[in-house]
Amino acid sequence: MQLRHAEKENIMNASILARELNKEENIEAIVNGKVMGLSGVEHVLDILIRKPCNIAIILPERTKEIAAEVIKAVVMTIDTKIPIIFPVSKQRSKNIVFDLIREYPIVVIPYERADELIFKIKNTILDICCK
């Protein structure tokens, strides 16, 4: 029962975040975007940024182990070759697991409030796409 609640919460958070990102004229965000990986596996991403460039946003669930969520992000990055933004609350961002992902194009964004998160994600998207 709690897992279903967490899934619904994650979908709702993704929808709210995508709606806020789409308010920017230079960003196009799709909830539950699907991308075919190099291995032939179709990955469902919480949010897929299609404009100004392809970026995935993975929203880690609160009920799952952060290590499992990081491994999922690494696998998706390797298979899809799409940079991934991984927002995580500041309390969880202190985890040693994040040291493992420095080799991959995964941007970990620590945040405290939702409005801060949206601002940070917008800036990160523009930073990645304008390199």
DAPEKA-V404843 format. One record per pair of residues at least 24 apart in sequence whose ideal C-beta (glycine too) atoms are under 10 Angstrom apart, sorted by the first residue. I is the first residue (numbers start at 1). GAP is how many residues later the second one is. Records with the same first field share a line. If there is no record, write none. Layout:
# DAPEKA-V404843
I: GAP / GAP
This chain:
# DAPEKA-V404843
2: 60 / 61
3: 58 / 60 / 61
5: 58
6: 55 / 56 / 57 / 58
7: 54 / 56
9: 50 / 52 / 53 / 54
10: 36 / 48 / 49 / 50 / 51 / 52 / 53 / 54
11: 35 / 48
13: 33 / 34 / 46 / 48 / 74 / 101 / 104
14: 31 / 32 / 33 / 43 / 44 / 45
15: 31 / 32
16: 98 / 102
17: 29 / 30 / 40 / 42 / 70 / 97 / 100 / 101 / 104
18: 28 / 29 / 30 / 31 / 39
19: 99
20: 94 / 95 / 97 / 98 / 99 / 101 / 102
21: 26 / 28 / 36 / 97 / 100 / 101 / 104
22: 29
23: 95 / 99
24: 27 / 28 / 94 / 98 / 101 / 102
25: 26
26: 25 / 26 / 96 / 99 / 100 / 103
27: 24 / 25 / 28 / 94 / 95 / 98 / 99 / 102
28: 24
29: 26 / 28 / 92 / 96
31: 26
33: 24 / 49
35: 41 / 44 / 45 / 46 / 47
36: 43 / 44
37: 38 / 39 / 40 / 41 / 42 / 43 / 44 / 45
38: 40 / 41 / 42 / 43
39: 36 / 39 / 40 / 41
40: 39
41: 34 / 35 / 38 / 39
42: 38
43: 29 / 32 / 33 / 36 / 37 / 39
44: 32
45: 28 / 31 / 35 / 37 / 39
46: 39 / 41
47: 38 / 74
48: 32 / 34
49: 33 / 34 / 36 / 72 / 76 / 79 / 80
51: 74 / 78
52: 73 / 74 / 76 / 77 / 78
53: 29 / 30 / 72 / 73 / 75 / 76 / 77 / 78
54: 26 / 27 / 28 / 29 / 74 / 75
55: 27 / 28 / 29 / 30 / 50 / 52 / 66 / 69 / 70 / 73 / 74
56: 24 / 26 / 27 / 28 / 29 / 30 / 50
57: 27 / 28 / 29 / 30 / 50 / 52 / 64 / 67 / 68
58: 26 / 27 / 28 / 29 / 30 / 48
59: 26 / 27 / 28 / 29 / 58
60: 26 / 27 / 28 / 29 / 32
62: 27 / 30
65: 30 / 32
66: 26 / 27 / 29 / 30 / 31 / 32
67: 28 / 29 / 30 / 31 / 33
68: 29
69: 28
70: 25 / 27 / 28 / 30 / 31 / 34 / 36 / 38
71: 26 / 29 / 30
73: 28 / 31 / 33 / 35
74: 26 / 27 / 29 / 30 / 32
75: 29
76: 28 / 30
77: 24 / 26 / 27 / 28 / 29
78: 26 / 27
81: 24
83: 24 / 41 / 42 / 45 / 46 / 48
84: 24
85: 24 / 35 / 36 / 39 / 40 / 43
86: 24
87: 24 / 27 / 29 / 30 / 31 / 33 / 34 / 37
88: 29
89: 24 / 28
90: 26
